């Protein structure tokens, strides 16, 4: 049976480096499971593989969409499964690497059959949000789906707006569609989670942010400033710099916030991933981890 080796873990842990090593050893490509690296031009801020790294191993779903394009986990599920069918004709094992929890779950478990959102409706709600803020959207969601209203992070525009979109498109509460079915896949899934001791992980994150700034993140973010309202740019590393460009804070303060928010996101990722008992965890802080040997043994 063909195998999908899923390499997951928090931001800054070292997934890119290890995915390259492992893919080279297996002689196979890498499918990115990162919901931001999929967009063009957001290279530095998303720590996307460099051009040199992309030449080492074929990658998919890196820099293929415009930041203005709408793309959902449901679409990723269908596109990734279609790609895997093609790749398995040539490769017995394919590596998937990333930290986007919904993307990984979409491929490994499947996600609910959510209706496609009409672009006119999406535009109307985005315009409402720009003009009046999130409160009127929250109130509509509270009426149409009080169950999800009490579960969702009401400060997260992406989640609140998307839930209301689905309610309006489906004509029923979003919560009633979230059945979370486990779909069978025609390939074996092997999940490996990378982690590090907390202080070391945080040091890695802080150093990586400093390197991003040195590599030109401020200039990259400034180029996207006219598009700052896009959901794809509501992303750690960009939104903090947009505040700096708006004169709301100093550059030093914005950089500190990028580090803080990156650490917070890493904690959130670990909390989500640790719920999955199918994942074998490898602590990269342990010098005796023997990562390659352990990963290869899991594929036997």
Backbone as CSV, one residue per row, in Angstrom:
resi,resn,N_x,N_y,N_z,CA_x,CA_y,CA_z,C_x,C_y,C_z
1,UNK,0.851,-1.197,0.000,0.000,0.000,0.000,0.884,1.243,0.000
2,UNK,0.486,2.251,-0.775,1.220,3.521,-0.777,1.135,4.182,0.592
3,UNK,2.121,5.033,0.875,2.180,5.672,2.183,2.271,7.180,2.047
4,UNK,1.627,7.886,2.967,1.760,9.329,3.099,2.429,9.600,4.430
5,UNK,3.641,10.133,4.376,4.378,10.468,5.585,4.114,11.928,5.921
6,UNK,3.397,12.169,7.002,3.021,13.522,7.403,3.978,14.002,8.488
7,UNK,4.713,15.062,8.192,5.640,15.666,9.144,5.007,16.948,9.652
8,UNK,4.645,16.961,10.913,3.934,18.101,11.476,4.656,18.627,12.711
9,UNK,4.163,19.732,13.218,4.773,20.319,14.407,4.587,21.818,14.422
10,UNK,5.005,22.470,15.500,4.795,23.905,15.641,5.704,24.723,14.743
11,UNK,5.342,25.957,14.533,6.159,26.880,13.756,7.544,27.015,14.386
12,UNK,8.561,27.040,13.541,9.917,27.249,14.031,10.627,26.015,14.546
13,UNK,9.982,24.849,14.469,10.589,23.655,15.073,11.653,23.026,14.174
14,UNK,11.559,23.268,12.853,12.525,22.686,11.923,11.921,21.734,10.911
15,UNK,10.630,21.885,10.615,9.955,20.962,9.691,10.545,21.025,8.288
16,UNK,10.831,22.241,7.805,11.331,22.383,6.437,12.648,21.640,6.254
17,UNK,13.574,21.868,7.162,14.886,21.223,7.071,14.745,19.704,7.057
18,UNK,13.931,19.179,7.980,13.816,17.730,8.081,12.988,17.142,6.940
19,UNK,12.031,17.882,6.436,11.260,17.371,5.295,12.162,17.231,4.073
20,UNK,13.105,18.154,3.903,14.041,18.066,2.789,14.951,16.857,2.940
21,UNK,15.488,16.677,4.143,16.378,15.534,4.376,15.670,14.212,4.122
22,UNK,14.474,14.100,4.664,13.737,12.838,4.560,13.281,12.586,3.134
23,UNK,12.802,13.641,2.452,12.354,13.479,1.062,13.520,13.090,0.156
24,UNK,14.686,13.662,0.405,15.864,13.279,-0.386,16.205,11.810,-0.145
25,UNK,16.128,11.388,1.108,16.438,9.991,1.432,15.444,9.033,0.781
26,UNK,14.189,9.449,0.684,13.142,8.599,0.099,13.045,8.768,-1.417
27,UNK,13.663,9.832,-1.941,13.569,10.100,-3.372,12.174,10.477,-3.808
28,UNK,11.501,11.277,-2.977,10.104,11.632,-3.271,9.880,13.132,-3.129
29,UNK,8.764,13.661,-3.610,8.445,15.081,-3.479,7.836,15.411,-2.123
30,UNK,7.651,16.719,-1.892,7.028,17.215,-0.668,5.756,17.977,-1.018
31,UNK,4.681,17.638,-0.341,3.433,18.394,-0.448,3.358,19.317,0.761
32,UNK,3.286,20.606,0.516,3.202,21.561,1.617,1.795,21.578,2.203
33,UNK,1.727,21.552,3.527,0.452,21.686,4.233,0.510,22.957,5.058
34,UNK,0.734,24.069,4.361,0.834,25.375,5.000,-0.115,26.325,4.292
35,UNK,-1.093,26.834,5.018,-2.150,27.638,4.406,-1.710,29.037,4.008
36,UNK,-0.466,29.418,4.329,0.037,30.722,3.917,1.158,30.612,2.886
37,UNK,1.965,29.554,2.972,3.023,29.371,1.979,2.447,29.123,0.591
38,UNK,1.171,28.820,0.521,0.528,28.565,-0.759,0.404,29.839,-1.598
39,UNK,0.539,31.012,-0.952,0.378,32.285,-1.654,1.704,32.823,-2.171
40,UNK,1.659,33.405,-3.359,2.845,33.973,-3.986,3.312,35.232,-3.264
41,UNK,4.618,35.384,-3.198,5.200,36.619,-2.690,5.366,36.702,-1.196
42,UNK,4.698,35.813,-0.457,4.765,35.849,1.008,5.878,34.917,1.503
43,UNK,7.009,35.006,0.854,8.086,34.043,1.055,8.770,34.180,2.405
44,UNK,9.182,35.398,2.723,9.934,35.620,3.957,9.030,35.455,5.174
45,UNK,7.875,36.086,5.129,6.983,36.092,6.283,6.406,34.743,6.642
46,UNK,6.350,33.828,5.687,5.809,32.495,5.971,6.926,31.454,6.104
47,UNK,8.177,31.900,6.020,9.331,30.987,6.076,9.185,29.876,5.042
48,UNK,8.741,30.261,3.839,8.575,29.282,2.761,9.936,28.749,2.331
49,UNK,9.974,27.549,1.761,11.241,27.028,1.259,11.878,28.012,0.275
50,UNK,13.181,28.168,0.359,13.887,29.081,-0.530,13.975,28.478,-1.931
51,UNK,14.379,29.296,-2.896,14.518,28.792,-4.268,15.539,27.664,-4.320
52,UNK,16.598,27.779,-3.507,17.614,26.719,-3.472,17.026,25.430,-2.915
53,UNK,16.196,25.536,-1.882,15.575,24.349,-1.300,14.564,23.725,-2.258
54,UNK,13.853,24.566,-2.994,12.863,24.054,-3.944,13.533,23.291,-5.086
55,UNK,14.792,23.634,-5.375,15.529,22.927,-6.419,15.999,21.554,-5.942
56,UNK,16.136,21.397,-4.626,16.605,20.115,-4.085,15.551,19.024,-4.200
57,UNK,14.303,19.402,-3.932,13.196,18.437,-3.891,11.969,19.094,-4.518
58,UNK,11.242,18.401,-5.398,10.002,18.965,-5.946,9.004,19.262,-4.826
59,UNK,8.398,20.441,-4.860,7.399,20.841,-3.870,6.084,21.165,-4.572
60,UNK,4.999,20.936,-3.872,3.671,21.282,-4.373,2.956,22.164,-3.352
61,UNK,2.081,23.033,-3.851,1.290,23.958,-3.024,2.171,25.015,-2.351
62,UNK,3.218,25.436,-3.009,4.056,26.545,-2.521,4.041,27.652,-3.566
63,UNK,3.548,28.832,-3.181,3.560,29.991,-4.059,2.757,29.844,-5.330
64,UNK,1.598,29.200,-5.241,0.811,28.942,-6.454,-0.450,29.807,-6.569
65,UNK,-0.817,30.515,-5.514,-2.029,31.333,-5.542,-1.695,32.796,-5.303
66,UNK,-2.540,33.673,-5.805,-2.442,35.091,-5.474,-3.026,35.300,-4.081
67,UNK,-2.480,36.236,-3.307,-3.061,36.516,-1.990,-4.534,36.902,-2.055
68,UNK,-5.002,37.319,-3.217,-6.405,37.708,-3.377,-7.315,36.503,-3.597
69,UNK,-6.733,35.335,-3.884,-7.543,34.151,-4.158,-8.122,33.564,-2.875
70,UNK,-9.371,33.157,-2.962,-9.979,32.425,-1.850,-9.619,30.959,-1.987
71,UNK,-9.224,30.341,-0.882,-8.870,28.921,-0.910,-9.184,28.336,0.449
72,UNK,-9.907,27.225,0.447,-10.374,26.640,1.698,-9.702,25.298,1.953
73,UNK,-9.846,24.810,3.179,-9.326,23.485,3.525,-10.038,22.408,2.720
74,UNK,-11.306,22.616,2.393,-12.057,21.664,1.584,-11.471,21.565,0.182
75,UNK,-11.115,22.713,-0.387,-10.492,22.706,-1.719,-9.117,22.049,-1.651
76,UNK,-8.395,22.306,-0.568,-7.078,21.688,-0.401,-7.220,20.165,-0.331
77,UNK,-8.224,19.700,0.397,-8.450,18.254,0.496,-8.603,17.637,-0.886
78,UNK,-9.456,18.220,-1.712,-9.708,17.662,-3.034,-8.474,17.760,-3.929
79,UNK,-7.792,18.893,-3.892,-6.613,19.088,-4.744,-5.469,18.166,-4.324
80,UNK,-5.267,18.028,-3.015,-4.173,17.181,-2.523,-4.434,15.714,-2.833
81,UNK,-5.674,15.260,-2.664,-6.001,13.861,-2.963,-5.841,13.562,-4.453
82,UNK,-6.230,14.516,-5.286,-6.065,14.340,-6.727,-4.587,14.258,-7.092
83,UNK,-3.788,15.126,-6.474,-2.347,15.106,-6.724,-1.730,13.794,-6.250
84,UNK,-2.139,13.323,-5.084,-1.583,12.079,-4.548,-1.863,10.898,-5.481
85,UNK,-3.032,10.873,-6.084,-3.344,9.782,-7.021,-2.334,9.760,-8.162
86,UNK,-1.938,10.937,-8.615,-0.957,11.028,-9.697,0.444,10.641,-9.199
87,UNK,0.811,11.156,-8.037,2.159,10.910,-7.528,2.388,9.441,-7.191
88,UNK,1.347,8.779,-6.710,1.503,7.367,-6.327,1.747,6.455,-7.528
89,UNK,1.548,6.953,-8.724,1.880,6.171,-9.909,3.392,6.079,-10.082
90,UNK,4.110,7.018,-9.424,5.566,7.055,-9.552,6.291,6.819,-8.231
91,UNK,5.669,7.277,-7.118,6.341,7.197,-5.821,5.516,6.351,-4.846
92,UNK,6.133,5.371,-4.181,5.391,4.582,-3.186,5.140,5.350,-1.900
93,UNK,6.012,6.357,-1.624,5.868,7.190,-0.431,5.931,8.653,-0.850
94,UNK,5.055,9.465,-0.281,5.080,10.916,-0.497,5.121,11.587,0.864
95,UNK,5.895,12.673,0.971,5.997,13.425,2.216,5.046,14.616,2.172
96,UNK,4.296,14.800,3.246,3.510,16.017,3.441,4.057,16.708,4.682
97,UNK,4.367,17.991,4.576,4.966,18.704,5.705,4.314,20.060,5.892
98,UNK,4.021,20.405,7.145,3.443,21.714,7.413,2.849,21.783,8.805
99,UNK,2.338,22.960,9.118,1.780,23.172,10.440,0.343,23.644,10.444
100,UNK,-0.302,23.647,9.269,-1.701,24.079,9.208,-2.609,22.920,9.599
101,UNK,-3.174,23.036,10.783,-3.916,21.930,11.364,-5.084,21.477,10.483
102,UNK,-5.844,22.444,9.949,-7.010,22.088,9.154,-6.615,21.413,7.846
103,UNK,-5.534,21.841,7.235,-5.083,21.232,5.987,-4.691,19.769,6.215
104,UNK,-3.954,19.538,7.287,-3.520,18.173,7.592,-4.725,17.282,7.899
105,UNK,-5.636,17.775,8.719,-6.832,16.995,9.040,-7.685,16.745,7.799
106,UNK,-7.741,17.736,6.899,-8.553,17.592,5.691,-8.096,16.403,4.865
107,UNK,-6.784,16.237,4.727,-6.253,15.131,3.920,-6.295,13.813,4.684
108,UNK,-5.956,13.860,5.962,-5.853,12.616,6.736,-7.202,12.072,7.187
109,UNK,-8.135,12.956,7.504,-9.411,12.520,8.064,-10.620,12.900,7.217
110,UNK,-10.447,13.949,6.394,-11.587,14.484,5.662,-12.288,15.538,6.481
111,UNK,-12.938,16.463,5.824,-13.675,17.505,6.530,-15.112,17.524,6.031
112,UNK,-15.934,18.264,6.711,-17.356,18.300,6.398,-17.608,18.870,5.006
113,UNK,-18.711,18.447,4.416,-19.101,18.911,3.091,-19.761,20.279,3.216
114,UNK,-18.923,21.300,3.127,-19.390,22.679,3.298,-19.687,23.291,1.939
115,UNK,-20.798,24.021,1.793,-21.129,24.596,0.484,-20.110,25.637,0.033
116,UNK,-19.911,25.730,-1.278,-19.039,26.756,-1.848,-19.695,28.112,-1.663
117,UNK,-18.902,29.079,-1.254,-19.449,30.409,-0.966,-19.517,31.241,-2.231
118,UNK,-20.668,31.836,-2.481,-20.859,32.726,-3.617,-19.994,33.971,-3.445
119,UNK,-19.283,34.346,-4.508,-18.369,35.489,-4.419,-19.106,36.797,-4.134
120,UNK,-20.329,36.907,-4.603,-21.102,38.128,-4.330,-21.378,38.249,-2.839
121,UNK,-21.806,37.128,-2.221,-22.055,37.133,-0.779,-20.772,37.435,-0.018
122,UNK,-19.666,36.809,-0.423,-18.393,37.058,0.259,-18.028,38.542,0.187
123,UNK,-18.207,39.129,-0.988,-17.887,40.549,-1.153,-18.766,41.443,-0.287
124,UNK,-20.045,41.090,-0.185,-20.975,41.894,0.624,-20.587,41.861,2.098
125,UNK,-20.231,40.679,2.596,-19.868,40.572,4.013,-18.530,41.246,4.292
126,UNK,-17.599,41.147,3.350,-16.315,41.827,3.533,-16.517,43.344,3.551
127,UNK,-17.399,43.830,2.708,-17.677,45.265,2.665,-18.346,45.708,3.970
128,UNK,-19.268,44.902,4.481,-19.913,45.201,5.760,-18.872,45.257,6.875
129,UNK,-17.962,44.307,6.858,-16.906,44.268,7.875,-16.017,45.505,7.799
130,UNK,-15.660,45.915,6.578,-14.796,47.095,6.421,-15.492,48.372,6.890
131,UNK,-16.809,48.454,6.641,-17.536,49.685,6.962,-17.990,49.757,8.414
132,UNK,-18.440,48.616,8.956,-19.075,48.652,10.278,-18.391,47.777,11.319
133,UNK,-17.342,47.079,10.906,-16.649,46.236,11.867,-17.300,44.869,12.017
134,UNK,-16.870,44.139,13.018,-17.295,42.746,13.175,-18.615,42.598,13.925
135,UNK,-19.012,43.605,14.682,-20.173,43.449,15.563,-21.464,43.073,14.830
136,UNK,-21.845,43.752,13.719,-23.100,43.353,13.050,-23.048,41.932,12.491
137,UNK,-21.845,41.467,12.124,-21.697,40.104,11.625,-21.857,39.119,12.772
138,UNK,-21.274,39.470,13.935,-21.457,38.631,15.129,-22.946,38.491,15.465
139,UNK,-23.673,39.591,15.407,-25.082,39.569,15.784,-25.904,38.700,14.844
140,UNK,-25.583,38.755,13.540,-26.285,37.873,12.594,-25.978,36.412,12.886
141,UNK,-24.716,36.133,13.168,-24.319,34.756,13.480,-25.018,34.266,14.740
142,UNK,-25.163,35.133,15.728,-25.820,34.767,16.984,-27.262,34.342,16.741
143,UNK,-27.923,35.011,15.802,-29.311,34.697,15.482,-29.416,33.395,14.687
144,UNK,-28.530,33.250,13.677,-28.619,32.110,12.764,-28.011,30.827,13.324
145,UNK,-27.006,30.980,14.192,-26.341,29.785,14.727,-25.820,30.065,16.139
146,UNK,-26.720,30.091,17.126,-26.292,30.381,18.501,-25.317,29.341,19.056
147,UNK,-25.401,28.118,18.568,-24.487,27.069,19.051,-23.050,27.407,18.689
148,UNK,-22.810,27.691,17.398,-21.448,28.011,16.978,-21.008,29.365,17.526
149,UNK,-21.956,30.281,17.673,-21.649,31.601,18.244,-21.012,31.448,19.626
150,UNK,-21.473,30.484,20.392,-20.949,30.288,21.744,-19.639,29.499,21.761
151,UNK,-19.234,28.958,20.605,-17.988,28.195,20.529,-16.851,28.983,19.900
152,UNK,-17.170,29.827,18.929,-16.150,30.472,18.100,-15.437,31.599,18.857
153,UNK,-14.198,31.857,18.454,-13.463,33.020,18.961,-14.078,34.250,18.308
154,UNK,-14.861,34.998,19.065,-15.620,36.128,18.513,-14.736,37.299,18.114
155,UNK,-13.451,37.223,18.421,-12.513,38.272,18.015,-11.784,37.916,16.726
156,UNK,-12.076,36.743,16.177,-11.409,36.277,14.966,-12.309,36.539,13.758
157,UNK,-12.034,37.593,12.986,-12.912,37.943,11.847,-13.047,36.820,10.842
158,UNK,-11.946,36.122,10.553,-11.976,35.049,9.553,-12.990,33.986,9.936
159,UNK,-12.945,33.528,11.186,-13.826,32.449,11.631,-15.293,32.917,11.682
160,UNK,-15.517,34.119,12.208,-16.885,34.618,12.365,-17.534,34.848,11.002
161,UNK,-16.803,35.504,10.110,-17.350,35.800,8.779,-17.601,34.507,8.007
162,UNK,-16.658,33.578,8.078,-16.829,32.321,7.343,-18.043,31.548,7.844
163,UNK,-18.251,31.541,9.147,-19.408,30.834,9.705,-20.717,31.452,9.209
164,UNK,-20.767,32.781,9.172,-21.984,33.439,8.695,-22.187,33.177,7.204
165,UNK,-21.098,33.186,6.434,-21.195,32.859,5.009,-21.872,31.507,4.809
166,UNK,-21.431,30.529,5.579,-21.966,29.169,5.427,-23.429,29.112,5.847
167,UNK,-23.759,29.779,6.943,-25.164,29.821,7.378,-26.062,30.364,6.271
168,UNK,-25.624,31.440,5.646,-26.439,32.089,4.623,-26.498,31.255,3.343
169,UNK,-25.384,30.608,2.981,-25.365,29.792,1.765,-26.160,28.503,1.935
170,UNK,-26.018,27.862,3.090,-26.651,26.561,3.311,-28.108,26.687,3.738
171,UNK,-28.458,27.841,4.285,-29.814,28.004,4.792,-30.055,27.233,6.073
172,UNK,-28.974,26.882,6.751,-29.069,26.166,8.020,-27.838,26.514,8.855
173,UNK,-27.863,26.239,10.160,-26.717,26.588,11.008,-25.430,25.874,10.587
174,UNK,-24.321,26.594,10.644,-23.014,26.010,10.353,-22.761,24.820,11.272
175,UNK,-23.155,24.945,12.539,-22.905,23.878,13.518,-23.586,22.573,13.120
176,UNK,-24.704,22.645,12.398,-25.421,21.428,11.997,-24.696,20.680,10.888
177,UNK,-23.753,21.358,10.214,-23.006,20.735,9.123,-21.691,20.132,9.596
178,UNK,-21.302,20.441,10.817,-20.003,19.999,11.329,-20.139,18.628,11.993
179,UNK,-20.193,17.605,11.145,-20.377,16.249,11.653,-19.058,15.510,11.861
180,UNK,-17.980,16.074,11.306,-16.631,15.512,11.469,-16.547,14.021,11.123
181,UNK,-16.944,13.616,9.915,-16.845,12.200,9.549,-15.390,11.817,9.277
182,UNK,-15.014,10.609,9.628,-13.675,10.111,9.326,-13.747,9.369,7.993
183,UNK,-13.055,9.894,7.003,-13.087,9.293,5.677,-11.921,8.320,5.510
184,UNK,-12.204,7.193,4.895,-11.152,6.211,4.630,-10.302,6.669,3.444
185,UNK,-8.995,6.442,3.555,-8.085,6.813,2.479,-7.445,5.553,1.893
186,UNK,-7.204,5.543,0.572,-6.619,4.362,-0.070,-5.097,4.319,0.052
187,UNK,-4.567,4.868,1.121,-3.134,4.839,1.374,-2.925,4.841,2.883
188,UNK,-1.759,4.372,3.296,-1.434,4.334,4.723,-0.851,5.677,5.153
189,UNK,-1.339,6.193,6.260,-0.878,7.485,6.775,0.030,7.260,7.974
190,UNK,1.226,7.829,7.907,2.191,7.762,9.007,2.476,9.198,9.446
191,UNK,2.132,9.505,10.701,2.317,10.868,11.209,3.497,10.937,12.167
192,UNK,4.383,11.894,11.896,5.525,12.146,12.772,5.465,13.610,13.205
193,UNK,5.468,13.817,14.507,5.436,15.170,15.048,6.807,15.567,15.568
194,UNK,7.279,16.731,15.166,8.548,17.245,15.660,8.287,18.268,16.762
195,UNK,9.045,18.175,17.823,8.932,19.146,18.902,10.319,19.438,19.448
196,UNK,10.399,20.404,20.327,11.638,20.750,21.024,11.278,21.151,22.445
197,UNK,12.259,21.147,23.319,12.045,21.687,24.661,11.556,23.119,24.508
198,UNK,10.640,23.530,25.376,9.943,24.800,25.177,10.885,25.993,25.023
199,UNK,11.852,26.141,25.891,12.742,27.304,25.814,13.550,27.289,24.525
200,UNK,13.971,26.092,24.103,14.723,25.998,22.853,13.846,26.357,21.663
201,UNK,12.585,25.888,21.684,11.652,26.219,20.605,11.445,27.730,20.536
202,UNK,11.245,28.348,21.694,11.031,29.796,21.709,12.264,30.544,21.217
203,UNK,13.448,30.052,21.561,14.679,30.676,21.066,14.755,30.556,19.544
204,UNK,14.382,29.392,19.030,14.372,29.184,17.581,13.425,30.174,16.913
205,UNK,12.241,30.339,17.490,11.240,31.250,16.927,11.768,32.684,16.937
206,UNK,12.315,33.118,18.062,12.825,34.486,18.172,13.947,34.743,17.170
207,UNK,14.857,33.771,17.058,15.975,33.927,16.121,15.479,33.936,14.678
208,UNK,14.461,33.134,14.406,13.944,33.100,13.043,13.292,34.432,12.674
209,UNK,12.590,35.038,13.611,11.992,36.346,13.335,13.083,37.375,13.065
210,UNK,14.136,37.357,13.854,15.257,38.282,13.616,15.844,38.066,12.223
211,UNK,15.954,36.805,11.808,16.494,36.499,10.489,15.548,36.982,9.393
212,UNK,14.240,36.854,9.631,13.260,37.346,8.658,13.417,38.852,8.446
213,UNK,13.599,39.583,9.544,13.778,41.023,9.445,15.046,41.330,8.648
214,UNK,16.115,40.603,8.939,17.381,40.800,8.222,17.231,40.458,6.742
215,UNK,16.391,39.464,6.436,16.196,39.038,5.048,15.283,39.959,4.253
216,UNK,14.630,40.916,4.935,13.813,41.878,4.210,12.318,41.783,4.422
217,UNK,11.878,41.278,5.575,10.450,41.129,5.829,9.717,42.468,5.806
218,UNK,10.363,43.517,6.316,9.695,44.827,6.353,9.346,45.280,4.937
219,UNK,10.288,45.111,4.016,10.019,45.494,2.631,8.965,44.621,1.985
220,UNK,9.006,43.323,2.275,7.999,42.410,1.727,6.612,42.799,2.211
221,UNK,6.494,43.074,3.508,5.193,43.465,4.072,4.727,44.803,3.507
222,UNK,5.653,45.735,3.310,5.271,47.043,2.774,4.681,46.897,1.367
223,UNK,5.200,45.943,0.612,4.664,45.708,-0.725,3.227,45.215,-0.699
224,UNK,2.834,44.577,0.393,1.468,44.066,0.527,0.546,45.043,1.267
225,UNK,1.082,46.173,1.692,0.290,47.104,2.518,-1.030,47.513,1.855
226,UNK,-1.047,47.786,0.540,-2.335,48.145,-0.085,-3.360,47.007,-0.036
227,UNK,-2.911,45.778,0.174,-3.812,44.620,0.213,-4.024,44.105,1.631
228,UNK,-3.728,44.946,2.612,-3.707,44.491,4.007,-5.057,43.997,4.502
229,UNK,-6.144,44.353,3.808,-7.478,43.911,4.224,-7.749,42.449,3.863
230,UNK,-6.905,41.853,3.024,-7.142,40.474,2.582,-6.955,39.493,3.730
231,UNK,-7.764,38.436,3.728,-7.668,37.423,4.774,-6.300,36.748,4.768
232,UNK,-5.741,36.519,3.582,-4.442,35.849,3.493,-3.342,36.634,4.198
233,UNK,-3.539,37.943,4.346,-2.533,38.790,4.979,-2.855,39.088,6.443
234,UNK,-3.941,38.494,6.938,-4.225,38.560,8.375,-3.385,37.480,9.043
235,UNK,-2.085,37.668,8.958,-1.118,36.624,9.276,-0.007,37.191,10.147
236,UNK,0.427,36.404,11.118,1.542,36.823,11.973,2.752,37.157,11.097
237,UNK,3.352,38.297,11.372,4.500,38.741,10.603,4.150,39.873,9.663
238,UNK,2.896,39.906,9.238,2.435,40.974,8.360,1.539,41.956,9.110
239,UNK,0.569,41.428,9.847,-0.384,42.329,10.498,0.295,43.226,11.521
240,UNK,1.349,42.731,12.182,2.066,43.564,13.157,2.816,44.690,12.446
241,UNK,3.374,44.388,11.274,4.085,45.422,10.514,3.119,46.408,9.887
242,UNK,1.905,45.961,9.561,0.902,46.904,9.059,0.578,47.949,10.128
243,UNK,0.529,47.514,11.397,0.315,48.468,12.492,1.468,49.468,12.564
244,UNK,2.666,48.994,12.328,3.838,49.883,12.312,3.718,50.887,11.167
245,UNK,3.323,50.415,9.991,3.165,51.329,8.853,2.065,52.356,9.114
246,UNK,1.048,51.955,9.880,-0.056,52.858,10.218,0.325,53.856,11.311
247,UNK,1.541,53.727,11.852,1.989,54.637,12.902,1.465,54.286,14.274
248,UNK,0.951,53.065,14.442,0.389,52.665,15.727,1.456,52.209,16.722
249,UNK,2.648,51.887,16.240,3.707,51.396,17.117,5.056,51.585,16.445
250,UNK,6.108,51.369,17.191,7.452,51.433,16.631,7.789,50.112,15.945
251,UNK,8.831,50.133,15.141,9.266,48.897,14.494,9.725,47.885,15.536
252,UNK,10.438,48.346,16.539,10.917,47.450,17.598,9.744,46.762,18.293
253,UNK,8.689,47.535,18.570,7.505,46.967,19.221,6.842,45.933,18.304
254,UNK,6.743,46.243,17.010,6.112,45.330,16.058,6.877,44.014,15.975
255,UNK,8.200,44.094,15.965,9.015,42.881,15.909,8.802,42.040,17.169
256,UNK,8.733,42.705,18.313,8.462,41.996,19.561,7.121,41.285,19.526
257,UNK,6.128,41.936,18.916,4.803,41.325,18.807,4.810,40.128,17.855
258,UNK,5.599,40.212,16.782,5.695,39.073,15.867,6.237,37.866,16.621
259,UNK,7.255,38.084,17.434,7.836,36.986,18.210,6.813,36.430,19.201
260,UNK,6.119,37.323,19.895,5.132,36.884,20.887,4.001,36.103,20.224
261,UNK,3.469,36.631,19.133,2.349,35.973,18.466,2.777,34.649,17.828
262,UNK,4.027,34.575,17.379,4.545,33.319,16.830,4.649,32.258,17.922
263,UNK,5.095,32.666,19.098,5.176,31.724,20.220,3.783,31.262,20.632
264,UNK,2.834,32.205,20.645,1.455,31.845,20.991,0.886,30.841,19.985
265,UNK,1.181,31.066,18.710,0.685,30.163,17.664,1.307,28.782,17.809
266,UNK,2.586,28.736,18.166,3.252,27.443,18.372,2.564,26.662,19.489
267,UNK,2.189,27.335,20.561,1.476,26.669,21.661,0.132,26.134,21.188
268,UNK,-0.562,26.938,20.400,-1.870,26.527,19.874,-1.723,25.296,18.980
269,UNK,-0.702,25.301,18.129,-0.469,24.152,17.246,-0.206,22.884,18.061
270,UNK,0.660,23.002,19.066,0.995,21.827,19.874,-0.230,21.282,20.600
271,UNK,-1.068,22.175,21.110,-2.290,21.746,21.793,-3.183,20.955,20.844
272,UNK,-3.323,21.442,19.618,-4.155,20.768,18.608,-3.546,19.427,18.240
273,UNK,-2.259,19.429,17.887,-1.611,18.210,17.404,-1.533,17.125,18.478
274,UNK,-1.354,17.527,19.722,-1.188,16.538,20.795,-2.467,15.733,21.037
275,UNK,-3.595,16.225,20.529,-4.851,15.488,20.694,-4.887,14.244,19.820
276,UNK,-4.052,14.224,18.775,-4.058,13.115,17.823,-3.135,12.014,18.326
277,UNK,-3.707,10.915,18.764,-2.929,9.818,19.330,-2.226,8.988,18.257
278,UNK,-2.465,9.293,16.984,-1.826,8.548,15.905,-0.428,9.082,15.573
279,UNK,-0.053,10.184,16.187,1.221,10.829,15.874,2.339,10.301,16.763
280,UNK,3.465,9.960,16.152,4.674,9.601,16.891,5.535,10.846,17.023
281,UNK,5.860,11.211,18.249,6.586,12.464,18.491,8.084,12.231,18.636
282,UNK,8.854,13.137,18.042,10.308,13.105,18.142,10.772,14.462,18.657
283,UNK,11.486,14.454,19.774,11.999,15.690,20.358,13.356,15.994,19.728
284,UNK,13.411,17.045,18.930,14.648,17.390,18.228,15.700,17.967,19.165
285,UNK,15.318,18.271,20.411,16.289,18.745,21.399,17.153,17.604,21.923
286,UNK,16.660,16.391,21.741,17.370,15.207,22.228,18.417,14.794,21.203
287,UNK,19.694,14.914,21.566,20.767,14.614,20.628,20.765,13.154,20.193
288,UNK,20.137,12.308,20.989,20.100,10.881,20.640,18.800,10.509,19.939
289,UNK,18.098,11.510,19.412,16.789,11.250,18.805,16.881,10.317,17.599
290,UNK,18.008,10.350,16.866,18.186,9.501,15.687,16.957,9.629,14.781
291,UNK,16.698,10.853,14.361,15.468,11.179,13.645,15.275,10.316,12.402
292,UNK,16.278,10.289,11.543,16.121,9.569,10.279,15.812,8.091,10.513
293,UNK,16.534,7.474,11.436,16.318,6.055,11.696,14.909,5.790,12.213
294,UNK,14.439,6.657,13.100,13.100,6.467,13.665,12.024,6.650,12.617
295,UNK,12.201,7.675,11.772,11.201,7.912,10.733,11.150,6.733,9.770
296,UNK,12.301,6.271,9.331,12.335,5.168,8.377,11.749,3.880,8.971
297,UNK,11.942,3.689,10.257,11.390,2.474,10.900,9.865,2.509,10.921
298,UNK,9.307,3.693,11.025,7.849,3.828,11.046,7.233,3.519,9.689
299,UNK,8.011,3.623,8.634,7.494,3.388,7.282,7.530,1.911,6.895
300,UNK,8.158,1.083,7.732,8.279,-0.343,7.402,6.927,-1.051,7.544
